[in-house]
């Protein structure tokens, strides 16, 4: 029974952590979707999106490496 509870808690904790990491990355990006933007602001937003994508990929890689080190 203890193993089932631990498994469930790990699943829930992983989902909460993922949402928190993604929310933090989104807050750092600072979205101005509803306001008109200049050309420089559009370019900056594009760069931010690329950095967000890279940050998410990096977090995925770190999680994978953490899983691999358990064995």
C-alpha positions as CSV (number, residue, x, y, z in Angstrom):
1,X,0.0,0.0,0.0
2,X,2.9,2.4,0.8
3,X,4.4,1.9,-2.6
4,X,1.1,2.8,-4.3
5,X,0.8,6.0,-2.2
6,X,4.4,6.9,-3.0
7,X,3.9,6.3,-6.7
8,X,0.8,8.5,-6.7
9,X,2.6,11.3,-4.8
10,X,5.5,11.2,-7.2
11,X,3.2,11.6,-10.2
12,X,1.3,14.5,-8.6
13,X,4.5,16.2,-7.4
14,X,6.1,15.9,-10.9
15,X,3.1,17.5,-12.5
16,X,3.0,20.3,-10.0
17,X,6.8,20.9,-10.5
18,X,6.4,21.0,-14.2
19,X,3.6,23.5,-14.1
20,X,5.6,25.6,-11.7
21,X,8.7,25.6,-13.9
22,X,6.7,26.4,-17.0
23,X,4.8,29.2,-15.2
24,X,8.1,30.7,-14.0
25,X,9.6,30.6,-17.5
26,X,6.4,32.3,-18.9
27,X,6.5,35.0,-16.3
28,X,10.2,35.7,-17.1
29,X,9.3,36.0,-20.7
30,X,6.8,38.8,-20.1
31,X,4.1,38.7,-22.8
32,X,2.7,41.9,-24.4
33,X,0.3,40.2,-26.8
34,X,-2.6,42.7,-26.4
35,X,-0.4,45.8,-27.0
36,X,1.0,47.1,-30.3
37,X,4.7,46.3,-30.7
38,X,7.6,47.9,-32.5
39,X,9.8,45.9,-34.8
40,X,12.5,45.6,-32.1
41,X,9.9,44.4,-29.6
42,X,8.7,41.7,-32.0
43,X,12.3,40.6,-32.6
44,X,12.9,40.5,-28.8
45,X,9.7,38.5,-28.3
46,X,10.9,36.0,-31.0
47,X,14.2,35.6,-29.2
48,X,12.4,35.2,-25.9
49,X,10.3,32.4,-27.4
50,X,13.5,30.6,-28.6
51,X,15.1,31.0,-25.2
52,X,11.9,29.6,-23.5
53,X,12.0,26.6,-25.9
54,X,15.7,26.0,-25.0
55,X,15.0,26.4,-21.3
56,X,12.2,23.8,-21.4
57,X,14.4,21.4,-23.4
58,X,17.2,21.9,-20.8
59,X,14.8,21.1,-18.0
60,X,13.7,17.9,-19.8
61,X,17.3,16.9,-20.2
62,X,18.0,17.5,-16.5
63,X,15.0,15.4,-15.6
64,X,16.1,12.6,-17.8
65,X,19.6,12.7,-16.4
66,X,18.2,12.6,-12.9
67,X,16.2,9.5,-13.8
68,X,19.2,7.8,-15.3
69,X,21.3,8.4,-12.2
70,X,18.9,6.5,-9.9
71,X,20.0,3.2,-11.3
